[in-house]
Structure formats: structure tokens, C-alpha cells
Amino acid sequence: MRSESDLHEYLTTYPHEMAFGADEPAAVVDRWFTPDIDYRTDGLHLTRQALVVHARPARKNAESVRVHVHHALLSGDSIAAHYTLFATLRTTGPTATEICMVGRLAPDGRIARIDQLTRSVPVAGE
């Protein structure tokens, strides 16, 4: 990841690859994250393996996913983003999650750390 455009690509591509991609989840995770990724969301720590395992239920439950990026910033090895993830799940129907994320890149451009806070937001039309 070398530009804000690359960060935007990650934000919009990664969820789709994890839910619907042809590649194995481990390959998707390794494309975007370092092996020692320190991923924290709402206080929960996810390792590389936890991210890979998370893909299995996502692939069974997701019917659609899209991301609206409000802001994406990259400065040196620091990244920040504010975006909304919209998904339609087989079990619960449409959902929307607002995400505020900050992180750090490794020298090879992959993500080494993410800290994010999320909140469910109303889905338009509900």
C-alpha cells in the first residue's frame, strides 16, 4: 500500500474477497496483512489465524457486501479511514456498520496493525 488509492482499494476489495473470493481465505489475509498482524476491533484482538477462520462463516452467510468510504488517509506508514460496510446476510438480512480505523503499514506496504471502533447504523429503508 503506497497511496490513499491503495487504501481505498483495500477497504472496498478486502471484504468482498473474504466473503466471495475464489482465493483461499489465508491467501487473501496474506495479501493484505503481515503474518504478525495486530488487528483490534472494539477491543477484541484478532490474529492472522482468527481472520482466516472468520472468513468461513462470512462465506456461508453473506449474500452481498459493499463499502462506502467516507475518508481514507495515508501518511508515511500511518493509515486512517472512516467508512461504512453494508452487507446482506442470510440469517439477519441487511446490516450497516460504521467503522473508524487507524493503522500502521509494514515496510512492504501490507498492514501490520489496525485499531478500529465500529457501530451498527440504521439501514436505509428500514
Long-range contacts (C-beta under 8 A, 24 or more apart in sequence): 1-74, 1-79, 1-105, 1-109, 1-110, 1-111, 2-74, 2-109, 3-74, 4-72, 4-73, 4-74, 6-74, 6-109, 7-72, 7-73, 7-74, 7-79, 7-81, 8-69, 8-72, 10-111, 11-67, 11-69, 11-72, 11-81, 11-83, 12-66, 12-67, 12-69, 15-65, 15-67, 15-85, 15-87, 16-65, 16-66, 18-54, 18-55, 18-58, 18-59, 19-55, 19-58, 19-59, 19-62, 19-65, 19-87, 20-59, 20-62, 20-65, 25-51, 25-52, 25-55, 25-56, 25-59, 26-52, 28-55, 29-55, 31-110, 32-110, 32-111, 33-110, 33-111, 33-112, 34-106, 34-108, 34-110, 34-111, 34-112, 36-112, 37-111, 37-112, 37-113, 37-114, 38-112, 38-113, 38-114, 39-113, 39-114, 40-114, 40-115, 40-116, 41-114, 41-116, 41-117, 41-118, 42-116, 42-117, 42-118, 60-90, 61-89, 61-90, 61-91, 62-87, 62-88, 62-89, 62-90, 63-87, 63-88, 63-89, 63-90, 64-88, 74-105, 77-104, 77-105, 77-106, 77-107, 78-102, 78-103, 78-104, 78-105, 79-103, 79-104, 79-105, 79-111, 84-121, 86-123, 94-123, 94-126, 95-120, 95-123, 96-120, 96-121, 96-122, 96-123, 97-121
